[in-house]
């Protein structure tokens, strides 16, 4: 477990290496899940920094995660927010400790981002979910067996016991709903259950999670949301349903299916997220 002073030193070194390339402070941090990294390539006036060139930044190993930070503006919105997009994330199942899993999220908040938009590819548990659906996360169940805040707490980052009553900001969700409606896209809301992976869930586990109130299942997002709220950032979560969960789907699950559906949904995802980020930028002025 990293001592808090070490974490602060690593965050300072990471932010310094980014500011040496681009001094702009981001208004919004965006974490892009499996198959969704191409959104970062739509930013303009952009600075692209591969993860290995950022001090202490963990390197991604999962297919569909590009592994670069893109700092730029939204096309057609020169007066809009500065966005820092993480094209790819690391996961707990890759063998990283939790403080490494959430390091990139903490880094972007340390750079200045006050809002964090977390996206992911998720399995659909609710019978109303269909592959290709975009779903706002209204709440989560942490079933990863750990928490990124376990261990020493650095009070310069956040309080020892942060409140998690409204992890996913209701006002941000309302802005996302309006943005989706303007794009002619339905945006449901649901509860996301975060698991460690990397194996997919069994049908019995999915029945259990459905009984607990979960609508979506995935292997990310929850620790990042907790760390972001710990640091006082507002959080918006958006899942792209890329497959039906075990026992709901009639076929075996695969990462190839996840990437294929994410690719098919990508343009609609980009339009909804872009309009949402513009709306957030206007609301935060």
N, C-alpha and C positions, 0 to 999 in steps of 0.2 A: 504493500500500500504506500503510495507516494505521500510524503509529508507535505502539509499545506504550503510551507514556504517553497518547497521544490516545485509544486504545481504552479505557484505564482511566478516563479522564475522561468519555468518552461513557457507559460503563457506570454510573459513579457518578451522572451526571445522570439517566439513565433510571431507575435504581432509586429515586432521590430523588423523581422525579415520580410513581412508583407508590406509594411509602410515604406521600406526601402525601395520597393517596386512601384507602389501606388499609395499616395498619402491620403486618398479619400477615405472618409469614415463611412461605412455602410449604414444605411437607415434600416435595412431589412436583411436578415440572413435567411437563406433558402437551402435546405438540405434535400438533395434529389435522390430518390430511391432507385431500385432495380429497373433498368430500362428507361429511366426518365432523365438521365444525364444530359441528353441533347438540348433540354431547355436552356442550359447554360450557354450554348452556342448561339442562342438568339439575342443575347445581350450585345449592346453596341458601346462604342467608346470603351472597349473592354481591355482589361489586363488579365492575362491567363498565366497562372502560376501552378505548375505541376506539384503535387504533394511532396515529392522528395526535395523540392527546393524551399520548403517551409520548415523552419527549425522545429524539431520534435514532432512533426506531423506523421502519424502512422500511415503506412502505405496500404492501399486497398488490394485485395486479392480475388474478389468475387466478380465473375463475369457480369457485364451490364453496369459496372461502376467505373467511370472513366478515370477518376483519381486526379482531379485538378480543381483549383479554386479559380473562379472567374468573377472579377469585380468590374461592374459596369452599370449601364443604364438600360431601361426598357426601350425597345424600338418605338418611335412615335411619341415618346414622353421625355423630351429633353429636360423638362423642368420637374420630372418625377423623381422618385427615390433612387438612391444609389443602392444597388443590390449586390450582395456577396453570395454567390451560389457555389455550394459544394457539390461538384459532380461526382457523387459517390461517397459512401461512408464505410467505416469499419464496423464489424459486428462482434458481439460477445463470443459467438461460436467460433470465430477465427482464432481464439486463444488469448485475446487481449484482456487485460484487467479493465474493470469498469471505468476507471479514471481515464484510460486511453480511449475507450469507446466514446466518451462524451467530450474528449479534449477539443475536437474541432468546433463543436457547438459553443463551448466556453470561450474558445479563441475568438470567434466572430462577435460574441457579445462584448468581449474585452476590446475589440476593435471599435465598438460603438453601436452595434446593432441593438435596438430596443425591442424589435419584433423578430421572432423566429418562426418560419414556416417549414414544417416538417412534412415531407411526402414519403410515401412508401408504396410498394406493391404488396397487396394483402390477399389472403384467402377469404372468400365469402362464407360466413356461417349462417347468417340470416337467410331464410328461404326467399326473401325478396331480392337478394343480391344476385347480380348477373355479371359474368366477365365483361369488362369494359366500363362498368359503373365507376363513377367518381363519388366518394363518400367522405363527408366531413367527420372527423373524430370528435365526438361530444364528450367522451371520457375514456378512461382506460382501466384495464386490470393488469397489474404487474405480476406475472407468473414466471418471472425469470429467476426467482429464488435469491435475488440480491438487489441492491440499490446503489446507485452511483454516489450516494452521500455517506455510505458507511465508512467509518474511519475518522481521522482527524478532520475537524471543520475549520476552514479558513474564514474568519468573520469578514475579511475584505471581499470575499466572493458572495457570501450570503449567510443567512441565519442557520443555527444548528437544527431547528425544527421548522422548516418552511411549510406554509399552508398549501394544500393541494385540493381545495374545494372546487376551484375553477381553473384546472390546468389549461384547458382549451378555451380561450377567451370568447365569451358569448358575442361581444361586439365585433370581433374579427370574423366569427362565423357568420354573422348577419351580413357583413360586407361581402364575404365569399358567396353567400346565397344570392345576393343581388347581382354579383358579377356573373354567376352561372346562368341566372335567369336572362340577363342581357345577351348571353351567348346562346340562348335556347337550349341549355343543358340542365337536366335534372340533377340536383345535388342532394342526396339523402344524408342523414346523420346517423351515426352508430357508435357503439362502444367497441374499442380495439383491445384485444388481449395480446400482450407481448410475451413471447416464449423465447427460450434460448436457441432452439434449433440445434444443429442444422437439419436433423431429420424432420420430415413433415409429421403432422399430428395423426394419431390413430382415430378411427371413427368414434371409439368410445370417449376419447378426450374431447372431440368436437361436440359430442352430445352433452358432456359435462359443461363445457364452456357456454353452450347455448343455454343450458339451465341456469348458469350464473349471470346471464344477460349479455353475453358478447355477441356482436354482429360480424366482427372482422378478426382475423388472426394473422400475426406476423412475427418477425424476429428482430425488430428494431424499434425506433421511435420513442418507446416508453422511457428508457434512461435519458435520452436527449431532452425530452420534455421535462423530466424531473430536474435535470441540471439547469435548464433554461429558467424554470420557475425559481429555482434556488437563487439564481443571479438576478431575479427581478424582471426578466424579459417576458413579454406577452407571447403566447404560443398559439399557432393555428396548425392543425393537422389535417392532411388530405390523403386519403388512401385511394389508390387505383386497384379495383378488384380485378386481379389477373387470372384467378382460377376459383372454382368452388372447392371448399374444404373437403377433407376426407370423409366419406360417408354421405356427403351432399353431391359430390361429383360421381359420375358413373365410370370415370376413367382414372388411371393412376396419375399421381401428381409428378411434375417435373419442372426444373428451373427453365427449361427451354420453353415450356408453355407460358411461364411467367413473362419471359422476355418477349415472346411473340405477341401476347395480348397487350403488354405495355407499349410495344411499337405501334400496334394498331390503334391504340387510344391516344397516342402521343400528341397529335395535332389538337384534339379537343382539350386535352390536359393543358397544353401550352396556352391556348386561348383563354381558358378559365383562370389559370394561375396568373397570367400576365395582367388581365383586367383586375383581378383581386389585388395584386401588388400595387397597381396604380391607385386603386381606391384606398388602400391602406396608407399609401404615401400622402394622399390628399387629406385623409382624416387626421394624420399625425402632424400636419403643419401647424 
